């Protein structure tokens, strides 16, 4: 009896070893951010689709009963059946490859509602029997890494085109889908998503009608909970689509102070290292312009200027360079044109110019001060409020409104150093022309706005650049 039990135990042990050795393991790896799947397709359908793919590949591996590792890369598309690529170690024969493709194509296709979605399935079967020098074939490249490499190797103009294409074909469609998926009671968010979706389909990104002069944009901003940067991030990428790169940089830099990387908008904001790279490329080109100018290489200056004005016509850095370029040539009409372009495209951009009034001197010093803020984390609240006030005073009402709303949702009155933050936010909306939206709120406009005017006037009158200005001093 003991012998029988022993033999039975030994048999079960051997069967367990054989089962373990023959077991096929698999792992799902997301190439696209997993959060995007929430708007790309129904989760249950995705799980079933992946399960069926897994069954096909595992049955194939076990039927061959030889050691092998397979990587399946699947790109779920919006307009056709998924694209499936294989890499195997050892390599698949042509017949094996065609068999797997045929079996996988029998699975009911899954399509994405918004953008392409990419994932990989990694399979191992008896991997311990695979020779260590055996390589995967054919090589499968990660589309995300391939796109990053292409971006890094691109020149300024090409990098801008790649960033704007990425913005229009992936980021904004995803943001639009998330906005439209909000509860219908959030009419601002749903309406903004719908408008962006329509603009993308019509290929007409009108920033003013989508954001600053769109009452539903501001409603959407107000509707979002503190810490949800979806509307803010939408504005950043709409600015990028509109070639307002410096304004996009300002807003995204401010959002870096608050994001927690726990939402789809924060994750896309992390991708804006691309914007920093483009900024560096712009500065490199401006340095080249200075070299060409110093060497009196007028043809090279003209050639590079033509390229830059086509790629970044709204760049305050470039228009600032042009201002000084034509100032040296004493071409009044031209340098005044570029001076206006700087102030129009980035009202906070510091520009060393001639000043003939206390007000102009004051505004120039404020722009210079804006560039000196946020050096010490200990002064975050003070610097942030000062930044918002400067944006308001120089006339960048939209940017100032965004800053005041961030302060309202993240700072206490004590941290902000004032008790009328809502009035400042509404004051900016009033300047933009959002009178109908202001009517939704119960507060005394005349009293509150008069108080803001008084506080802003005090800031001006007490500033050394204003009160100590002497028109007889040497022109700055």
Protein Blocks (a to p, Z undefined) as FASTA:
>chain_A
ZZmmmmmmmmmmmmmmmmmmmpccdddddfbdfklmmmmpcfklmmmmmmmmmmmmmmmm
mmnopacdddddddddfkbccdddddddddddfklmmmmmmmmmmpccdddfkbccdddd
dddehkllpcfkbccddddddfklmmmmmmmmpcfklmmmmmmmmmmmmmmmmmmmmmmm
pcfklmmlmmmmmmmmmmmmnopacfklmmmmmmklmmmmmmpcghiaklmmmmmmmmmm
nopaklmmmmmmmmmmmmgolafklmmmmmmmmmmmmmmmmmmmmmmmmmmmmnopaklm
mmmmmmmmmmmmmlmklmmmmmmmmmmnopaklmmmmmmmmmmmommbccddddfbfklm
mmmmmmmmmmmgokbmklmmmmmmmmmmmmmmnopaklmmmmmmmmmmmpcfklnopakl
mmmmmmmmmmnopammmmmpccdfklmmmmmmmmmmmmmmmpmklmmpcfkbccZZ
